[in-house]
């Protein structure tokens, strides 16, 4: 009787499918998922193979409390072993040994995961539920010896360890939470004279955090845009607050990145009745520069985002999305830092 797929098996298939697409001569049937001894003993001597040995599952992220609605997040440790074979070139009369083919296979595997460390994990309907990051593990000689000693007298083959993080059990999206909160700061000190709170408050000044100088490295394939709001004071900030009104809200957004690339500004809106509405609207823009400097910028280069009037208290979250096509042919969305606008009712 066959078992239904689990998040662990779906993640392992995602890993196998990527390796099959990355290592050109290998079909999926040549990428095995077994313990090393049985995998090596079952292969054909004239074919190249790779084996995925999943040997450890670690709980991470949210604890498995009985009252939580969130999935259980885990990390999976995998030992990838190259199983090369001797290959003779009849035209040249030379032979590439199994040992050298082991190194060629391992080189392609490590290069592939270095170039594309993040992969989409999809459910049976093809919908992307989560993203899995493939992180290299620095296995010591003791670690390798303990793993390989479980395989009996089998000679060691070159292997490398990776961690798959984070995998949700069951395979589902994280539960929606309440509204996001902007940053507020206050200085508090001891005072023996307790003051009564007046309608005007204590006249404590608060200030949004100011972005630091950021340079986007656009030489990297997976560069991520950086954004900031231009406040009425002319400063760059990450959060702002405005009073609710019947007028539309115009936000000035500075976008840093490759000016020759398209970046999509996307905004989500929250209100106390319907909660968060994601990607209400969007606008395609081009970054003004690779550098975001709060002390050296021209707000004339800012992109204007117009938000429909919000007449009650609410929030708006703005992010910049950049789409890239991976070597696997998949489209991956890279998301910038978040900007938060809080809308309040009445006087501030």
Phi, psi and omega in degrees: 000124180281148180263154177290148178298144174246172178300326180294315181290324178294319178296319179294322178293323176300318178296314181296317181297320180295317179296322179297323178282333184277316182270100193308311187284351189264130172271168180300328180292344179264003173247104187266154173235093187202173172283148193306320185299310183292325180295313182292322181288342185261357186275160173279140185292342184255013181238154176267142181220161171228138179242137176252115182247106180271114192240353183207138176235125184241131176288138180209177177070236184278137177290156182275060178286150183289345183258355184277146176263356182283153173290163175274124181265135182227160172247138181245131176260134185229134174258118181258122184244131176273131180238084183276167178225156176294134178232125181255129175267106184296327181291318181269343181071026180243158180237129172267119186287163178299323179297318178291322177295328173303315181292323179295316178298314182295324178297318179292321179298310183292323177295317181299315180287334176289321181286321182232087181276346184245132183227144177281135175252123186246153177274187184297334181275359181086006179275132179288120182262321182207172175245139182247128178258132180260111187248127179293142177253134176271087181283130177280171178298324178294319178299313181296319181296319180294320179292314186285333180293343177284353183260017177077222183268019183292128177298145183288138172243147183303132185219159177220146183256143176223153174248134176258119186218146341258143182251122180276137175241121352290176183284094182205164182285157178293146181293138178296141180250181179286182185301152177281156186240133177285173182270128174231140180231151179209146177263127184238133177222165181288142179211120182286337179267105181284126181262145175280141180287121179266173178297332181277354182079196182261008180057045177269124182279133175240153184215137178292149178295139181266131179299149175269170178294125182231131176246121180276122180277089183283357174289338177279139181299320185260044178291149184243132179293157177235136184229159176205154178269147172262113182284167179299333179285352182091002179271159172270132182220165175262335182227150177215164174223141179223160179276142178296145180199178178272358181266149174295156182253123176259119178252136175261123185239125174269129184241121179255139180161200179283117185293345179270359184253151175274134176231138182254119173278125183237138178231137175255147183234137179240139166221164188287350181268306185257355181076209183279132169249116187272144177049055179299315177213170179208164180212127180274128182224174173241133178303151182274334184191168176275349184246131173249108184238114182296342180260356183211084178209160179244112184293351175291341179270000180287149175269136181266124176251122182258118180261133177302149184308136176244111187266354175234177179293145182187188180216152176230129177244127182247132174226160175251128180252138175232124181266133175230150177258121181282169180296341178280352184094351179287148174265125183243136181257120176262130186246139180282184169296163183261143172247138186236127174247123178257133180249123182245159178260145177076198181282151180288000000 
